Amino acid sequence: MADDYSLTFYTHPMSRGRIARWMLEEAGAQYDTVVMELGKKITDPEYLALNPMGKVPVIVHDGVVVTECAAICAYLADVFPDAGLAPPSSERGPYYRWLMFGAGCLEPAAINQGLGVEIAPEQEGMVGYRTFAATLDTLEWQLDKSPHIAGEAFTAADVYVAAQLGWGLQFGSIKDRPTISDYVERMYARPAHERAVELDDALAATLG
Ligand SMILES: N[C@@H](CCC(=O)N[C@@H](CS)C(=O)NCC(=O)O)C(=O)O
């Protein structure tokens, strides 16, 4: 990636923006941060022109708008190839699989778990993630076989999956799952994660 790019990161430090921040730090990107207000609906027309959902995070890279944390992770891995955060294109099967599992199964499963949504046995066939427990069992099944979610190497899929598992551990919805806690601990020990947490914690402190 040439040095003369523009990259703006719209976020709030107490949001999913933390996932994107971690990924920006892994990629070694230079970026400007714009803090959005959370707690009431974003109505700023300029922001809604970037993301009509009125949600954070958003990145704008040389005029390209990317929303959705999983997409932001994948996009940054592609535009900062020197960081080595995505496998070569011929070997991307497991990478795509687990990144999409993170967005399509883990994210809704974790949110519904937090909201107390119960999946009745007769509903499991319709629910893409089956149940929260099945989703975690499946991640453990993979993590028992490889040190990273998509295999031997760390990738952008680890940022996305580990961040969500980390929140589950933090808020107590994931308990007694040593494979998962060991994985999150290893991912969180990465210097880029530590930098990202420091930056977001400092930002949060300025917001009071
Ligand atoms: N699917 C989005 C979800 C983004 C999201 O829900 N962000 C929350 C903060 S964690 C937000 O902006 N909430 C403000 C609102 O909905 O008004 C992603 O993966 O980035």
PDBQT file of the ligand as one rigid body, heavy atoms in Angstrom, charges set to zero:
ROOT
HETATM    1  N1  LIG A 301     -23.473  -5.149  11.551  1.00  0.00    +0.000 N 
HETATM    2  C1  LIG A 301     -22.742  -4.030  12.092  1.00  0.00    +0.000 C 
HETATM    3  C2  LIG A 301     -23.287  -3.719  13.467  1.00  0.00    +0.000 C 
HETATM    4  C3  LIG A 301     -22.862  -2.348  13.933  1.00  0.00    +0.000 C 
HETATM    5  C4  LIG A 301     -23.589  -1.933  15.208  1.00  0.00    +0.000 C 
HETATM    6  O1  LIG A 301     -24.650  -2.466  15.578  1.00  0.00    +0.000 OA
HETATM    7  N2  LIG A 301     -23.033  -0.921  15.869  1.00  0.00    +0.000 N 
HETATM    8  C5  LIG A 301     -23.665  -0.399  17.061  1.00  0.00    +0.000 C 
HETATM    9  C6  LIG A 301     -22.610  -0.160  18.135  1.00  0.00    +0.000 C 
HETATM   10  S1  LIG A 301     -21.867  -1.649  18.662  1.00  0.00    +0.000 SA
HETATM   11  C7  LIG A 301     -24.267   0.987  16.755  1.00  0.00    +0.000 C 
HETATM   12  O2  LIG A 301     -23.756   1.718  15.934  1.00  0.00    +0.000 OA
HETATM   13  N3  LIG A 301     -25.344   1.318  17.455  1.00  0.00    +0.000 N 
HETATM   14  C8  LIG A 301     -25.976   2.627  17.361  1.00  0.00    +0.000 C 
HETATM   15  C9  LIG A 301     -27.367   2.536  16.846  1.00  0.00    +0.000 C 
HETATM   16  O3  LIG A 301     -27.789   1.487  16.375  1.00  0.00    +0.000 OA
HETATM   17  O4  LIG A 301     -28.053   3.568  16.900  1.00  0.00    +0.000 OA
HETATM   18  C10 LIG A 301     -21.240  -4.319  12.110  1.00  0.00    +0.000 C 
HETATM   19  O5  LIG A 301     -20.855  -5.486  12.097  1.00  0.00    +0.000 OA
HETATM   20  O6  LIG A 301     -20.427  -3.378  12.084  1.00  0.00    +0.000 OA
ENDROOT
TORSDOF 0
